[in-house]
Each structure stands twice: as C-alpha cells, then as structure tokens.
C-alpha cells in the first residue's frame, strides 16, 4: 500500500482536501483503505464529511520504492520514463546532482495525488491527530505563530500602533511600522514588501503571476543569488559602479573569466582567497585587496577551511551579469 | 500689518484652522482685519464658519521685518531676546550659519500664531482662492496626487492587485506589492516601511513618539547621513566589516582622523580624491584604490570640480562611528 497521513479534523476547514475512509486494513493496525479523495468542500460539505469520519489530506505519503515504481508504471508511465531519462543523463558537480533539464521537462505536469493516489486500488490512510496546518497562506502562518494580547504576531524590527490581529514580519536592517489597521499581513524583506489582508492572503500566488507577466525579477530571484560555489548579493549600485558581497564555500572555485566593460576591486573581509590573475596566482588574506583590470583573466578560489567573504567593487561603463566571459568552469556552466 | 493668506474654503474641513474676517482694511484693497482665529472646529462649526465667510488659515505670513521685531518686542520679548543671542553667538562654516544652540534653546516653544498673531491688533487677512492643501497627512498626499481609475496613487516600483483608493510609495530598488486592500497607505524606503490607513494616517506623529521612546534610530536619522562635507550611507555590514558609500562635495574636506579598531579600503568610483596618509598626500582617481592601515592618520578631500564618490570597506573588530579620533576639523567638530 501507499499510505497517507490523514489528520483528524479540528474544524470544518474549507481550504483542505478530505479523505473518506474505506474498510480497515487487516495488514496495518489502525489504518484504513482510502474510499475516496474529496476536493476542498464548502462549509456544509465539510461538516458532512467530518460527521462521516473523513480525514484531512495532509499530503504526506509513505511507500516502498518498488511499489511506487510499479504504480507509476501502471498509472503514469510518461512520468516514470521522463524521470528515468532525467536521472540517466544527470551530471554531478560537488554536492549537486543536476537532472537532465530537457528530459525532466518532458514529464507531464501532474501531482502524485492525481497521477497515482486517485487511480490505484492500493491507497491507504493512517489517521493521526497531532496539531497540523499546511501553512499555505500568510493567514495560516499567523495562526501558528505566537500572538501578543492584541492578536499580533510580530517578528524582526517592528513597531505597531493601534493595530490588531495582524502579522508583521521584517527581515534585514529596516524598521517596519503599522498604524491603525486590523487583520493585515506585512512582510518586508530587503528584496520586496508585501502588504495584504489575512482574508486575501491566498491571492499571493495570483500576484506572483502578475509580477512574472510584468517581468519583475522579484518573481523568481532573490537578492542573494546562490551558485555552486557559494553566493553573491548586490549591496549597492550607481551610475558607473556596483558593489557586491561574495561568499565562497571552502573548496569553492568560480569560473576563469574576464570582463569587457568593468574592472573589479576585491577586498577580503573574512577568510583567505586564492586569486588567479593572468599568469599569477596570489593568496589574499583578510583585510587585503586585489585589483583586476578590465580584460584581465581572473579566477577566485577558496583554498581554506572557513568560508571566504569579500566585497567586490565593480567600476566601468556596464556592470551587468552578462559581461562575464567564462573560459573554464568546473561546474560546467557556459553562462550566467 | 502682518498679513496672512486666508484660503476660501471648498468644503467644511474639520482639520484646518479658520479666520473670521473683520472690517475691510482701507490700506489694502480686498484685505480685511482679522476678527478672530478659530481652532479646528467640528463639522457643524465648520459649516457655520463658512456660512459666515470665514477663511482657512493657510499659515502663510507676510510682514515687514521692522514691524515683526516691534510685535515680538511687545508680545513675545523672550522669543526675540533668545533669537538675538543665538544670532550674536552664531558661528559659520562654509555655507552654514550655525546659531548658538544654548541661546536658541532658551526661546519659549511657541508658534508665531499664538505669540504674535492672536495678540496683536495689527493682523490682516487677504482672501485667496487657489487650490490649497496643507498636506499634513498621508491622506492629504493621496488627495493631491494623480490617481488611476481604481483611485490608487502609485509611485516607484509598485504592483497592486485588487487594491483601491490607496497610496503606495516605494523608494529605492525594492519592489512594493499590495493585495486586496482598500484605503491603505504604504510608504517603503530603504530605511523603513510604514503601513497605515488613510483614516488613521494622522497618527504618524504619535508613532514617531513611540519610535523615539523605544530608541529606534529611524525616529531621527536617515540611512544617508548628511555632513558639512557631503554625505555617507551604510550599504552593508557584517561581523567584522562594514561598507559605506561616501560622497564629498567639490572642495569638501573630512577631518584629519585615525581609528583604533579598523583599517579602511577606499575605492574611488567617481571623481578624484586627495588623500592624506600620514606624511604623504596622493591623488586617487576613478577606479583606483588606497589602503589606510589601523592607526594611520588620514584625511579625505575633494580637490576637484565634480562630486567625489567612493566605496569604503572597513575591516576590523569594531566599526562604530565613535571610533573616530579627530585631530583637526575645518568644520569645528570634536566628535560625531
């Protein structure tokens, strides 16, 4: 059997899916066959389902690999073959296994619920009763957080005045303030600010669609960009310059590269850098700097045992990410 | 006469002060003596005042200097004497005239309305009828801004969804989003985020009091700190480092200083810097860098004709503003 955890309902929720129980499973004490999966009901339907001992569908599945492979073979063979091809053609770099993107993209876009669980005759459900929420909206986040006497859940650098039943989450150095509102959600990060009501916080997915349609980079990217070798983050930008903070993990190595439009100054603020600059290789320690002229071939490596952090000041007529000419990259990238 | 501009009311506003007209002034065509200043009335009082041809008190005053000096002598001599002492003991640096702080602090805290206008017999009012708002709340800001068909005034990098009659103002690089709200005000800057309703936006002053009581620096300071020589702004901070962007106006000169706990790397990204480092003076041009070891005596000057901008990377065990030992300062400061 493929087992799901079915949560004992504590209220007639209309934002969860339900599972009707079938016969008790003789093989597993306390477990039942799945009679039927039921989509999000209305309030009346939810009450009726609960009266009939239905359970919330937690979305947790437990199964043996050989059984799931057989189920996929039987009910969703296109998913299985695409996954197999993506794995067969995968490449590895350091800690990453990179599935073959083209093969993976051929897999039908379908959830395991629809592809297997609603089709198989071997679906089971184990009733559980621990406190559970799928935390699928900011309203749900507010519900699971500790609240003060005004019903506010406040996190980070936040001050509120005359505000009740609200979630205010502030990341980074900035201060976030709310005056005279009830039931709002404010999430402020260095990338972006979201203001909504708890009642409407389910529309955030719709908002992301709008951001993507309008080509806002925030729809898909964070300010801190993770790479196989660590991460970088822009901290300032001006007319002819840009400043980044770069972290390279121990053993991490950026591509051998050059730029047509910018020179770079690196100041090491933590750890030790091994810098290749044309034909030379030098070690640059904490509080030391190195200059990389326009057009110079260079490479940054962390040869040490602790993370390397440096401040990069780019100066030039163009500082976009696409002015990187990669000559050699241990991670197999040709761009980006 | 000391004249005020009295705005012809366009609605029975309860958030403005009013002026009752007295007799026409024979000396000035169309002008009237002030019969009485009336504080913010309730809705009924406002309607009665308007029926009686009262005017909004715009807070604009026009007067001859010798007349105002005589009025102050007669009605508020402590204000006059404190102002005179502050001016007599003022100091100058570059474009600034710095009033004597101690003398100025002795002036009673009273507005010109109460100190003079309500006491003198020589107050006049000139009715005017141009569109006017004192823009004293974010609600008033929203009212004077152009609004889209949903009643939203959106400025900067902003996206809204299902949002109406709202003001959303976003400064800097971040994106600000609002979902499913009506009549809210969102102001997002790199320093801080304010979320309120138009109805409650008058409470921002109260909020500032709370911020001050809780010692939040945002109550009084901006991220960009202005100085006699230009400005600086922190762009990043870490465990043992800090990054600042510094602008020095042409001819501007920082104090001769040193630090006990940090070294500094300066990368010039615009203009030319004259850097004094111990016994040497060097010119540092765009895309050049200079290193200032811990304990070194240094000074930064902009000898050029255009603003100088540089990125300062501080590295050390402590990077607070109070690790500046000023040896010589053309602006007469001993600290800060």
HADDOCK unambig.tbl for C-alpha pairs under 7 A between the chains (distance, minus, plus):
assign (segid A and resid 161 and name CA) (segid B and resid 207 and name CA) 6.62 0.50 0.50
assign (segid A and resid 174 and name CA) (segid B and resid 190 and name CA) 6.78 0.50 0.50
assign (segid A and resid 174 and name CA) (segid B and resid 191 and name CA) 5.26 0.50 0.50
assign (segid A and resid 174 and name CA) (segid B and resid 192 and name CA) 5.02 0.50 0.50
assign (segid A and resid 175 and name CA) (segid B and resid 191 and name CA) 6.71 0.50 0.50
assign (segid A and resid 175 and name CA) (segid B and resid 192 and name CA) 4.54 0.50 0.50
assign (segid A and resid 175 and name CA) (segid B and resid 193 and name CA) 6.27 0.50 0.50
assign (segid A and resid 176 and name CA) (segid B and resid 192 and name CA) 5.57 0.50 0.50
assign (segid A and resid 176 and name CA) (segid B and resid 193 and name CA) 4.58 0.50 0.50
assign (segid A and resid 176 and name CA) (segid B and resid 194 and name CA) 6.16 0.50 0.50
assign (segid A and resid 177 and name CA) (segid B and resid 193 and name CA) 5.94 0.50 0.50
assign (segid A and resid 177 and name CA) (segid B and resid 194 and name CA) 4.85 0.50 0.50
assign (segid A and resid 177 and name CA) (segid B and resid 195 and name CA) 6.18 0.50 0.50
assign (segid A and resid 178 and name CA) (segid B and resid 194 and name CA) 5.83 0.50 0.50
assign (segid A and resid 178 and name CA) (segid B and resid 195 and name CA) 4.64 0.50 0.50
assign (segid A and resid 178 and name CA) (segid B and resid 196 and name CA) 5.64 0.50 0.50
assign (segid A and resid 179 and name CA) (segid B and resid 195 and name CA) 6.36 0.50 0.50
assign (segid A and resid 179 and name CA) (segid B and resid 196 and name CA) 4.75 0.50 0.50
assign (segid A and resid 179 and name CA) (segid B and resid 200 and name CA) 6.99 0.50 0.50
assign (segid A and resid 180 and name CA) (segid B and resid 196 and name CA) 6.00 0.50 0.50
assign (segid A and resid 180 and name CA) (segid B and resid 197 and name CA) 6.58 0.50 0.50
assign (segid A and resid 180 and name CA) (segid B and resid 200 and name CA) 5.69 0.50 0.50
assign (segid A and resid 181 and name CA) (segid B and resid 196 and name CA) 6.33 0.50 0.50
assign (segid A and resid 181 and name CA) (segid B and resid 197 and name CA) 6.62 0.50 0.50
assign (segid A and resid 190 and name CA) (segid B and resid 174 and name CA) 6.79 0.50 0.50
assign (segid A and resid 191 and name CA) (segid B and resid 174 and name CA) 5.25 0.50 0.50
assign (segid A and resid 191 and name CA) (segid B and resid 175 and name CA) 6.72 0.50 0.50
assign (segid A and resid 192 and name CA) (segid B and resid 174 and name CA) 5.00 0.50 0.50
assign (segid A and resid 192 and name CA) (segid B and resid 175 and name CA) 4.54 0.50 0.50
assign (segid A and resid 192 and name CA) (segid B and resid 176 and name CA) 5.58 0.50 0.50
assign (segid A and resid 193 and name CA) (segid B and resid 175 and name CA) 6.27 0.50 0.50
assign (segid A and resid 193 and name CA) (segid B and resid 176 and name CA) 4.59 0.50 0.50
assign (segid A and resid 193 and name CA) (segid B and resid 177 and name CA) 5.95 0.50 0.50
assign (segid A and resid 194 and name CA) (segid B and resid 176 and name CA) 6.15 0.50 0.50
assign (segid A and resid 194 and name CA) (segid B and resid 177 and name CA) 4.84 0.50 0.50
assign (segid A and resid 194 and name CA) (segid B and resid 178 and name CA) 5.83 0.50 0.50
assign (segid A and resid 195 and name CA) (segid B and resid 177 and name CA) 6.18 0.50 0.50
assign (segid A and resid 195 and name CA) (segid B and resid 178 and name CA) 4.66 0.50 0.50
assign (segid A and resid 195 and name CA) (segid B and resid 179 and name CA) 6.37 0.50 0.50
assign (segid A and resid 196 and name CA) (segid B and resid 178 and name CA) 5.64 0.50 0.50
assign (segid A and resid 196 and name CA) (segid B and resid 179 and name CA) 4.76 0.50 0.50
assign (segid A and resid 196 and name CA) (segid B and resid 180 and name CA) 6.03 0.50 0.50
assign (segid A and resid 196 and name CA) (segid B and resid 181 and name CA) 6.35 0.50 0.50
assign (segid A and resid 197 and name CA) (segid B and resid 180 and name CA) 6.60 0.50 0.50
assign (segid A and resid 197 and name CA) (segid B and resid 181 and name CA) 6.62 0.50 0.50
assign (segid A and resid 200 and name CA) (segid B and resid 179 and name CA) 6.99 0.50 0.50
assign (segid A and resid 200 and name CA) (segid B and resid 180 and name CA) 5.70 0.50 0.50
assign (segid A and resid 207 and name CA) (segid B and resid 161 and name CA) 6.61 0.50 0.50
assign (segid A and resid 235 and name CA) (segid B and resid 235 and name CA) 5.79 0.50 0.50
assign (segid A and resid 235 and name CA) (segid B and resid 236 and name CA) 6.22 0.50 0.50
assign (segid A and resid 236 and name CA) (segid B and resid 235 and name CA) 6.21 0.50 0.50
assign (segid A and resid 241 and name CA) (segid B and resid 269 and name CA) 6.38 0.50 0.50
assign (segid A and resid 269 and name CA) (segid B and resid 241 and name CA) 6.39 0.50 0.50
assign (segid A and resid 269 and name CA) (segid B and resid 315 and name CA) 6.29 0.50 0.50
assign (segid A and resid 287 and name CA) (segid B and resid 315 and name CA) 6.01 0.50 0.50
assign (segid A and resid 315 and name CA) (segid B and resid 269 and name CA) 6.29 0.50 0.50
assign (segid A and resid 315 and name CA) (segid B and resid 287 and name CA) 6.01 0.50 0.50
